Amino acid sequence: RQVIGQVGRHQPVEIEIKARLIEFQTHSLRCRVCGGVSRGELDPMQSQAFGPRLHAEIATLTVDGHMTRSKLKRHLGESWGLRLSSGAITDITKRVGEACEPICDGIREALAHEPAIFADETSWRLAGKRCYGWGVFTKDKALVSLGRRRSMEVAQDLIPCNYNGICHTDRYGSYNFLPPPNRQLCWAHLGRDFQSFAERDGPEKNFGEAGLALAQKVFIADREGVSPPRVKSKLQDNGRQIIALGLRDDDTRALGASLQKHFGSLWHFLSNPEVEATNNHAERMLRGIVIRRKLSFGSGSESGAKALSNLTSVATTCRLQGKAPVACFQAALESHLQGGPAPALV
């Protein structure tokens, strides 16, 4: 029975998830002089049915965790012992989304001063009807707008009219308001177009293979950074040759004419270190929206789409900056209800 040597130690880590009910009591007092009665009042935060942390957790699980309302209800019940209706969850996400609107306004203003931005769009559903979700991104900022039309007016609303940097896009016509000095076309999209021609027979095959060879040279140059003038001149000469080859055949003339029209928007990455040869960053940022669309079939109302746009913008920006969205959501809601300034991400 004698203790020998050092005591062995083992410390497992466990979590305790527990919902806490808080009660605020308001008292009534009668004035002895005038007989008037006054009752204590709760501030806007205290008068909510759910606390700010619970609001932030539900918003994060909805946007960042891609949880549908049914899955979220089950998770809240199994993990925290909470029973919330679908309507309560919808109200919570809309309330947090409204609180995040000043943050999104700050992101929108900051995009105008960025040297390079990435823009893209994907399909969305609003009240059962087809629409689109748009996104404008940098390396540390994100601005998302859901439930919009696929038109130039929407692109002009998201991209600052006085923007002097370089905007990465595909060849979609809604971005044609951007002049060539302010637009970089995506070579990944062009590579897929060239691949489709390379898989055919006849003149299209030669055009496609020549285009793929140029695209590979472009990707190598992009990885190596800013290229010397001779490399840029050589790539541009190669591009002119491919355009001339594409204009010779009826099947490839459309792509050749498009490359000729946007020739000045193909080479900014060679001389500007802030610019990339592809728009892959925007496509990666929109992947969460695509997942959300497949799970929930879009938004049921314009107010829901607006709230989800704000939540997605803030959550994506937080992730790009290495911050926790749940903390930002909680701070935004508390500031919104108490009338204080919203937390800034820019």
C-alpha positions in Angstrom: 0.0 0.0 0.0 3.0 2.3 0.0 2.9 5.0 -2.8 6.0 4.6 -5.0 7.3 7.1 -7.6 5.5 9.9 -9.4 1.7 10.0 -9.7 0.5 9.2 -13.2 -1.5 11.9 -14.9 -4.0 11.8 -17.7 -6.1 14.8 -18.7 -8.8 14.1 -21.4 -10.5 17.2 -22.9 -14.3 17.2 -22.9 -16.9 19.8 -23.8 -20.0 20.8 -21.9 -22.8 22.2 -24.1 -25.6 23.6 -22.0 -28.3 26.2 -22.7 -28.7 28.8 -20.0 -32.0 30.6 -19.2 -31.7 34.2 -18.0 -34.5 36.0 -16.2 -34.8 39.8 -16.0 -37.3 41.2 -13.5 -38.9 44.6 -13.9 -40.4 46.3 -10.8 -43.1 48.9 -10.5 -42.7 51.9 -8.1 -45.4 54.4 -7.0 -44.3 58.0 -6.3 -45.4 59.1 -2.8 -45.9 62.7 -3.9 -47.8 62.5 -7.2 -49.0 58.9 -7.1 -47.6 58.1 -10.6 -46.3 54.6 -11.3 -43.1 53.8 -13.2 -42.0 50.4 -14.3 -38.4 49.2 -15.2 -37.8 48.7 -18.9 -35.5 46.2 -20.6 -33.0 47.4 -23.1 -33.3 46.0 -26.7 -30.7 43.2 -26.0 -32.5 42.0 -22.9 -35.9 42.0 -24.5 -34.9 39.5 -27.2 -36.2 35.9 -26.8 -32.8 34.5 -27.6 -29.3 35.8 -26.5 -26.7 37.3 -28.8 -24.4 34.2 -28.6 -27.3 31.9 -29.7 -28.1 34.3 -32.5 -24.5 34.2 -33.7 -24.2 30.4 -33.4 -27.4 29.9 -35.5 -26.2 32.4 -38.1 -22.8 30.7 -38.3 -24.2 27.2 -38.6 -26.6 28.4 -41.3 -24.1 30.2 -43.5 -20.7 28.7 -42.6 -22.0 25.2 -41.8 -24.5 25.0 -44.7 -27.2 23.7 -42.4 -30.8 23.7 -43.5 -33.5 24.6 -41.0 -34.5 21.0 -40.5 -31.0 19.9 -39.7 -30.4 23.0 -37.5 -33.5 22.3 -35.5 -32.4 18.7 -34.9 -28.9 19.8 -34.0 -30.1 22.4 -31.5 -32.4 19.8 -29.9 -29.8 17.0 -29.7 -26.8 19.0 -28.7 -28.2 21.9 -26.6 -31.7 20.7 -25.6 -33.3 23.6 -27.4 -36.6 23.4 -29.3 -36.8 26.2 -31.9 -39.4 26.5 -34.7 -38.5 27.1 -38.3 -39.9 30.5 -38.0 -37.7 31.4 -35.0 -34.6 30.3 -36.9 -35.6 32.3 -39.9 -36.2 35.4 -37.7 -32.8 35.0 -36.1 -30.9 34.8 -39.4 -32.8 37.8 -40.7 -32.0 39.8 -37.6 -28.3 39.0 -37.7 -28.2 39.6 -41.4 -29.8 43.1 -40.9 -27.2 43.8 -38.2 -24.4 42.9 -40.6 -25.5 45.4 -43.3 -23.2 48.3 -42.1 -20.3 45.9 -42.2 -21.2 45.0 -45.9 -21.4 48.7 -46.7 -17.9 49.1 -45.4 -16.7 46.2 -47.5 -18.3 47.7 -50.6 -16.6 51.0 -50.0 -13.2 49.3 -49.4 -13.4 47.4 -52.7 -13.1 50.7 -54.7 -9.6 51.1 -53.4 -8.3 47.6 -54.0 -5.7 47.1 -56.8 -7.3 43.9 -58.0 -10.8 42.3 -57.5 -12.4 39.1 -58.6 -16.0 39.0 -59.9 -18.2 36.1 -60.8 -21.8 34.9 -60.7 -23.8 31.7 -60.3 -27.4 30.6 -60.5 -29.7 31.0 -57.5 -33.4 30.6 -56.7 -35.7 33.2 -55.3 -39.3 32.2 -54.4 -39.0 29.3 -56.8 -37.8 31.5 -59.7 -34.4 31.4 -61.4 -32.1 34.3 -60.6 -28.4 34.7 -59.8 -26.0 35.2 -57.0 -23.1 37.6 -57.6 -19.8 38.0 -55.8 -16.9 40.4 -55.8 -13.8 39.3 -53.9 -10.3 40.2 -53.0 -7.8 38.2 -51.0 -9.3 39.4 -47.7 -12.7 40.7 -48.5 -16.0 39.4 -49.9 -19.2 41.0 -51.1 -22.1 38.7 -52.1 -25.5 39.7 -53.5 -28.1 37.0 -54.0 -31.4 37.1 -55.8 -30.3 39.4 -58.6 -30.8 39.5 -62.3 -27.9 38.5 -64.6 -27.5 42.0 -66.2 -24.9 44.7 -66.6 -26.8 46.9 -64.2 -26.2 44.5 -61.4 -22.5 44.2 -62.2 -22.2 48.0 -62.3 -23.9 48.1 -58.9 -21.4 45.8 -57.3 -18.2 47.0 -59.1 -17.5 50.6 -58.3 -18.1 52.9 -61.3 -14.9 54.8 -60.5 -12.8 51.6 -60.0 -9.3 52.1 -61.3 -7.8 48.7 -60.5 -8.0 45.4 -62.4 -11.2 43.3 -62.3 -10.9 39.5 -63.0 -13.9 38.2 -64.9 -14.9 35.7 -67.5 -16.1 36.8 -71.0 -19.7 37.3 -69.9 -21.1 40.4 -71.6 -22.4 42.0 -68.4 -18.8 43.0 -67.6 -18.2 44.7 -71.0 -18.6 48.1 -69.4 -15.1 47.6 -67.9 -12.5 49.1 -70.3 -9.6 46.8 -71.3 -7.1 48.5 -69.0 -9.3 47.6 -66.0 -10.2 44.0 -66.9 -8.4 40.7 -66.9 -10.0 37.8 -68.6 -9.8 34.3 -67.1 -7.4 32.0 -68.9 -8.9 29.0 -67.1 -12.2 29.6 -68.9 -10.3 30.0 -72.2 -8.5 26.8 -71.6 -11.8 24.9 -71.3 -12.9 26.5 -74.5 -9.8 25.5 -76.3 -10.1 22.0 -74.9 -13.5 21.5 -76.4 -12.1 22.4 -79.8 -9.1 20.2 -79.4 -11.4 17.2 -78.9 -12.9 17.7 -82.3 -11.7 16.9 -85.8 -10.7 19.2 -88.6 -9.5 22.8 -88.4 -11.1 23.2 -84.9 -8.6 20.6 -83.5 -5.6 22.6 -84.6 -7.1 25.8 -83.2 -7.9 24.1 -79.9 -4.4 22.5 -79.6 -2.7 25.7 -80.4 -4.8 27.5 -77.8 -4.1 24.9 -75.1 -0.4 25.2 -75.7 -0.6 29.0 -75.3 -2.7 28.6 -72.1 -0.1 26.3 -70.6 2.6 28.9 -71.3 0.3 31.5 -69.7 -0.1 29.4 -66.5 3.7 28.9 -66.3 4.3 32.7 -66.7 1.6 33.4 -64.0 3.3 31.1 -61.5 6.7 32.7 -62.1 5.3 36.2 -61.4 6.0 39.4 -63.3 7.4 38.6 -66.8 10.1 40.5 -68.7 8.9 42.5 -71.8 10.3 39.9 -74.2 8.2 37.1 -72.6 5.1 39.3 -72.8 5.8 40.2 -76.4 6.3 36.6 -77.3 3.0 35.5 -75.7 1.1 38.3 -77.3 2.5 37.4 -80.8 1.5 33.8 -80.1 -2.0 35.0 -79.2 -2.4 37.0 -82.4 -1.4 33.9 -84.4 -4.1 31.9 -82.7 -6.7 34.6 -83.3 -5.8 34.6 -87.0 -6.2 30.9 -87.0 -9.6 31.0 -85.3 -10.9 33.6 -87.7 -10.3 31.3 -90.7 -13.0 28.8 -89.8 -16.7 29.3 -89.2 -16.8 27.0 -86.1 -13.9 28.9 -84.4 -14.6 32.4 -85.7 -16.8 33.4 -82.7 -14.1 32.6 -80.2 -11.4 34.1 -82.4 -13.4 37.3 -82.7 -14.0 37.4 -79.0 -10.3 37.1 -78.3 -9.6 39.8 -80.8 -12.1 42.1 -79.2 -10.7 41.6 -75.7 -7.1 41.2 -76.6 -6.1 44.1 -74.3 -7.7 42.3 -71.3 -5.6 39.2 -71.6 -2.1 40.2 -70.4 -2.3 42.3 -67.2 -1.0 39.5 -65.1 2.3 39.6 -66.9 3.2 43.1 -65.6 1.1 43.6 -62.5 1.9 41.4 -59.4 -1.5 41.9 -58.0 -3.2 40.3 -61.0 -3.6 36.6 -61.7 -4.2 34.8 -65.0 -7.4 33.2 -63.8 -10.6 34.0 -62.0 -10.3 30.8 -59.9 -10.4 32.8 -56.6 -13.9 34.1 -57.3 -15.1 30.6 -58.3 -13.7 29.1 -55.0 -15.4 31.8 -53.0 -18.8 31.1 -54.7 -18.5 27.4 -54.0 -20.3 27.8 -50.7 -23.2 29.5 -52.4 -23.5 26.6 -54.8 -23.6 24.1 -51.9 -26.2 26.2 -50.2 -28.4 26.4 -53.3 -28.3 22.6 -53.7 -29.2 22.1 -50.0 -32.0 24.7 -49.6 -33.0 25.5 -53.2 -32.3 29.2 -52.8 -34.2 31.8 -50.8 -37.9 32.1 -50.2 -38.2 35.9 -50.1 -36.2 39.0 -51.0 -35.7 39.8 -47.3 -34.3 36.3 -46.8 -32.0 36.7 -49.8 -30.8 40.0 -48.5 -30.0 38.6 -45.0 -28.2 35.6 -46.5 -26.2 37.9 -48.7 -25.0 40.0 -45.7 -24.3 36.9 -43.7 -22.3 35.2 -46.5 -20.3 38.4 -47.1 -19.3 38.8 -43.5 -18.6 35.0 -42.9 -16.5 34.8 -46.1 -14.6 37.9 -45.2 -13.9 36.6 -41.7 -12.6 33.3 -43.1 -10.3 35.2 -45.5 -8.9 37.2 -42.6 -8.5 34.3 -40.3 -11.3 35.4 -37.9 -14.2 33.6 -36.4 -17.6 34.5 -38.0 -19.5 33.7 -34.8 -17.6 36.4 -32.8 -18.3 39.0 -35.6 -22.0 38.1 -35.8 -22.4 38.4 -32.0 -20.6 41.8 -31.9 -22.6 43.1 -34.9 -26.0 42.1 -33.3 -25.1 43.6 -29.9 -24.0 46.9 -31.6 -27.1 46.9 -33.8 -29.5 46.5 -30.8 -27.7 48.9 -28.6 -27.3 51.6 -31.3 -23.5 51.5 -31.3 -21.1 51.4 -34.3 -20.8 48.0 -36.1 -17.5 46.1 -35.9 -15.3 46.8 -38.9 -13.6 44.2 -41.1 -11.8 46.7 -43.3 
